[in-house]
């Protein structure tokens, strides 16, 4: 067994779906591997330079509805695989992912190279880049 507990951040992007499929391949080789799939709700204000923009009214409810739809999609992909856990985290995506990994004894992260961020110009998404820099466990990036 290479890993015992794999964390897969999931935002509904094609890249995140590929990461989840890769994690499930590990489970096929060893059904005792646990997978935690996490969707992070980012409710923090947006800061650009010295300006702070708060989230518009009704934003939190809209994000929760989108999150529930994503969780349904995750459950369809996972199917009846044993040892899977689907969680919703709140906060800065990279920080929430890293905190979960540390507090849940995950020993690997498999994540997409780029999520659904509106800043698609970056070669590697800012969340995946931040996770790579600060993770204390191996990180696999899928394209």
ABEGO torsion letter per residue (X at the ends): XABABBBBBBAGBAAAAAAAAAAAAAAAABAABBBBBBBBBBABBBBBEABBBBBBBGAAAAAAAAAAAAAAAAAAAAEABBGBBBBBBBEBAAAAAAAAAAAAGBABBBBBABBABABAABABBAAAAAAAAABABBBBBBX
